[in-house]
Structure formats: C-alpha cells, structure tokens
Amino acid sequence: MARHHFVPVLIALCCFAGFLEASPGDADPLYRDCLQQCEKTGCVGKKCFQHCNFSSDGNPVDGPWYLQEPLYLQWKQWDCHGDCRYHCMLSREEERQKLGYKPVKYHGKWPFKRIYGIQEPVSVAFSALNLAVHFHGWVSFFIFVNYKLPFRPNKKTYYEYTGLWNMYAVFALNAWIWSAVFHSRDVDLTEKLDYSSAVALLGYSLILAIIRAFNVTLEAARVMIAAPLIAFVTTHILFLNFYQLDYGWNMKVCVAMGIAQIGLWAIWAGVTRHPSRFKLWVVVIGGALAMLLEIYDFPPYSGLVDAHALWHATTIPLTYLWWSYVRDDSEFRTAILIKKTK
C-alpha cells in the first residue's frame, strides 16, 4: 500500500495487488485437515500455540483474569486461527518440498517465513528504506530551496511549486509508512490504510503532474484542476473503505491515473527540453521496467524474497533520482524567474 513518481507505475501496482482467498494451497486436503486439527487442539505436530489458550481480546479461555496474553503479543493480533494457518502451511510446504513439488499460494499469498512476528520482513525492510529515502529527498529539497536559492523581495521562494512538493512528500511518507505496516501484519484495517494511502498519493501526484506540466501558477486555476480530482479520489477511497474493497475496480482507477501521469511527464520532458529531462525519463522508464517484477510473480526465495519485495527494492534508487530531479527543477525555474525580473 503504500505499496513513487515513477508513482504512475509503482503506486498503481500497490493499488491492484489484491489478495484472493481462493488459492491452490487452500484446497489441499492435508492442509485443511491440519488446520481443523490445530484449531481443536492448538497444536501442529509437537508445536503448540499460546494464542489458542486466549480469546481474540487477549483474555484466557479457561483461567483467572490475571493470566492475560502479554501486550507485545496482542498488538500483532496473531490469534489461534492465524497461527494454525501459518504453521500448517509451513508443515505442508516442507512435505511438498521433500516430494519435489514447488511452493503454492495459501489464502492468496506465497508461503513467507515470519521474523519476530512480521509476515513479510524483506518487504517491510525495503518499505522502510523507501520511507527513509523519501524523507532524505524531502529534507534535501527543503534545505536547497530555502537556504541555497535566492528569495523574492517578499521573502517567498521563486520556485512556484515548493508548497506542492512539500505536500507530495507528506503523501509519499504516509504511503510508505502504511506499506511497511501492511507487510508487517495483513489485517483488514492495515490493508485498507495501505490501499487508501496509495490511492491518495497517486491522485495527488496526478494533480501535481498536471499543474507542473502545464505550468499552472494561478491559484484559482490550480483549484479548478484539483477540485474534481480530489472529489473523485476521495469518493473512490470512501467506496473502498465503507462499501466494497473491489480490487478490479481499484486496479482500473489506479492504472488510468498512472498512465495519465506517465504520458504527461514523458511528453512534457521532451517538449520542454528540460535540462534534467534524462533523469525524469530514467525514473519513468525504470518504473515501467520494474513493473515486470510484479507481472513475473514467483515464490519467495528462502521464504523471504519474492518479486514484490524486489520491486520495493527497485523504487529506492528511483526515489533518490526523482528528488534529485525535483531539486534541479527548482533551480531551473528559479534561474528563469530571476532573469525575467531583471
């Protein structure tokens, strides 16, 4: 969720990476038998789970009130059903591996190995790195514009898009925070927050792309451009959260907004012959190529690294390059406006 300016391609992928419940592993009779047995006994083989002695609110099923599940375990929301699913999946995959079979998906996901209760540790790590690179890019842009470039006589920056990029950074940081949370623990709430954050970032990025590509500087014109898109994106997010989390419809919305941005940035960079157009093209083309990692879905290597995790890894250098372009653009526009005032 989520899972960016190569945003067009990359966030669009976050938007439609929905997980279906029906998967080959779910239909495996041995897996289903293991699951039923575990939920009755609280054990898979010789391994038994503390969660199966507690209700969903952390209180003991049979015992005094003070024997509550520790808070550090409650926050992960791993209940008996979740632990049974996970360990039955691991047990079944070990059996399948011995027979020479390839891994299959269970409940819409590949069989990942948890680390300290984190579902997809590598994706979480790369999401955190993306968050850090975005923060670094934002801070470097803020310092560059406010401390290294000259100001107007009214003490405002010459660069007309400073506020818009600051808002973009807030949306991007929020999206990557919830991407990390969602990959840590996939529940209904974290899934909706990840998707909503990704859609919000994608929608705002489209507004920013239109305003920058057409060099819209008048506040009234910016409002006219932003208002209908904000209304649409807000309605779409409300639809996903309170009516139906429709993965197919969400995919269409995200891809449409993503393609619009790709076209705007790529054509604009060529037509204007921006001095940093090659950075922009690398980001857009790199993002498009990274999309292949999502199309070529494969089981996680050693139960940890899958195509989605690698896709998150590719966004890290692209994010760094993107903020480099933003700094270059601020310097470029500042130089033009200073010449006009002389």
DRENVEX-840604 format. One record per residue (C-alpha): residue in one letter; x, y, z. Coordinates in pm, whole numbers, plus 50000, padded with zeros to 5 digits. Example, Ala and Ser with C-alpha at 12.3 -4.5 7.8 and 13.67 -1.06 7.14 Angstrom:
<loros>
a512304955050780/s513674989450714/
</loros>
This chain:
<loros>
m500005000050000/a501785022950010/r502904999249830/h506705068049379/h506825092049088/f507595067148878/v504475069549103/p502385062848795/v503575027148758/l504745018749105/i501785030349312/a499365016749055/l500814982649128/c500254987449500/c496664995749426/f495734964049250/a497924938849429/g494834924149595/f494884890249757/l492284864749670/e491204839549927/a490974810349684/s494444795549623/p495814760949537/g497144755349887/d493744761750044/a492224732249858/d494924707749972/p493124681450185/l496184676050406/y496454713250477/r492744715650558/d492924685550789/c495924700750967/l494024733551009/q490934716551157/q493034695551394/c495084725751505/e492024746651585/k490744718551805/t493984710451988/g496034742351949/c498964722151817/v500654713251487/g502684682051548/k504684688251866/k504354726351839/c501554742052043/f500494778452049/q499834801252341/h497244820452138/c494924790552141/n494544794852518/f493214830252473/s490184846452315/s490534872952046/d490604900952309/g493624885952485/n491744870952783/p492284834652884/v489724809652764/d489944789653083/g491784805353376/p491964835253612/w491684870953480/y495294879753557/l496624853653314/q496324876453014/e498344873952697/p501314898252701/l500694931652525/y503724927052300/l501964896552156/q498474911452150/w499474940451920/k500414916151643/q496874901751651/w498094866451585/d495214845451709/c494864807751719/h493424806651367/g496304827551230/d498984806651398/c497344774451282/r497234787050924/y500884797050933/h502324765551089/c500104741850890/m501294759850577/l504954755650677/s504424719350766/r502664712050438/e505304730450235/e508064710150399/e506264678350297/r505744691049943/q509404701249914/k510534666350012/l508334652649734/g509894676749484/y506884699549442/k507114737149401/p505574761149656/v501944771449612/k499924800649748/y497774798350060/h494884822750106/g496214844049823/k499814846449946/w503074828249897/p504394809150200/f506564835350372/k508584828850685/r507904852350973/i510674870251159/y509644882851505/g506014880151401/i506504901051085/q504774884950786/e506974897750503/p510184910550665/v512074918750345/s509194939250202/v508934957250536/a512674965050530/f512524978550174/s509404998850255/a511295014150547/l514245022150318/n511895038750068/l510475058950355/a513995069450458/v514995079150102/h511825099550057/f512485117350386/h516085124250285/g514935136949945/w512325159650100/v514745174050356/s517415179950091/f514835197349869/f513615218750161/i517165229450250/f518075235949887/v515055258049819/n515025276750149/y518725280650220/k520645278149892/l518415295049636/p517635332449641/f514295345849766/r511845370549619/p511655405449774/n508585393449971/k510735366150131/k509005338049938/t510765312849714/y510935319349342/y510015283249276/e506235282749235/y505825246049326/t507595245049665/g504385240449863/l503095213749625/w506265193049659/n506165196250037/m502625182150030/y503745154849792/a506405144350043/v503765141550317/f501605119050098/a504625097849997/l505855093250354/n502365083650468/a502035058050187/w505345040950270/i504595040350642/w501375021150579/s503084999150322/a505534988150593/v502704982950843/f500624962850595/h503524939650508/s504194935450880/r500664923550953/d497984918950691/v494614925350852/d491544943350719/l492484976850876/t496114977350759/e495074966350410/k492584994750377/l495055020250513/d497715008450270/y495365009649971/s493855043050072/s497265058950121/a498485046149784/v495395059149604/a495675092949779/l499315096149675/l498535085949319/g495695110949294/y497745139349438/s500655130349209/l498355133548908/i497265168149021/l500905178049065/a501855164148724/i499105184148550/i499975216448733/r503715213248663/a503415201248303/f501075229748207/n502925254548430/v499765264548616/t500705292448857/l497375309848921/e495785298049244/a492255298349100/a493315276748805/r495025252049038/v491855248949243/m489805242548926/i492195214448829/a492475199249174/a488835200749288/p487325174349058/l490275150849104/i490165154549483/a486435147549477/f486925116449263/v489825102549468/t488015109349797/t484885091849669/h486965062349549/i488695058949888/l485355060350071/f483995033849832/l486925010549907/n486705015450284/f482985016450353/y481264999050062/q483444973049889/l487184967149858/d486844959549487/y490334950449363/g489314950248996/w487784984849002/n490654998249210/m493104984648954/k491345002748669/v491285035748859/c494955033648956/v496165022848613/a494195050848445/m495725077148674/g499145061148638/i499095060748257/a497955097048252/q500975106848461/i503435086648256/g502225103647940/l502315138348094/w505815135948239/a507395118147942/i505935141347676/w506495172747883/a510155164247942/g510705160347568/v508725190647453/t510235215047705/r513735200547676/h514125204048050/p517835202648149/s517125172948377/r514795155148137/f517075124748126/k516665119348500/l512905121048453/w512995096248167/v515165072148365/v512675073448652/v509645067948426/i511275040448216/g512815024148524/g509425023648691/a507865007648383/l510564980648375/a510124974348746/m506524965748666/l507814933448513/l508714921548862/e505034923048957/i503954905648638/y506584878348680/d505354866249016/f507474838849173/p507674821049511/p509814837749779/y513434826749781/s514174810250118/g510664820650217/l511704857150233/v512384874549899/d509704874649629/a509024896149321/h507084922049522/a509984926349766/l512404931249475/w510014956749324/h510174976049650/a513964974549623/t513964989949273/t511975020049393/i514765030549631/p517285043449370/l514425057149157/t513155077049454/y516615091749509/l516855101549142/w513345116049146/w514095140149430/s517305149449251/y515175159548953/v512875180049179/r515865199349316/d517115205348961/d513675217648857/s513575242449145/e516965256149042/f515935257548675/r512705276648741/t514385300048990/a517045309648734/i514365316848469/l512275338348702/i515275358148825/k516185366548463/k512635378648400/t512745402448695/k515955419148577/
</loros>
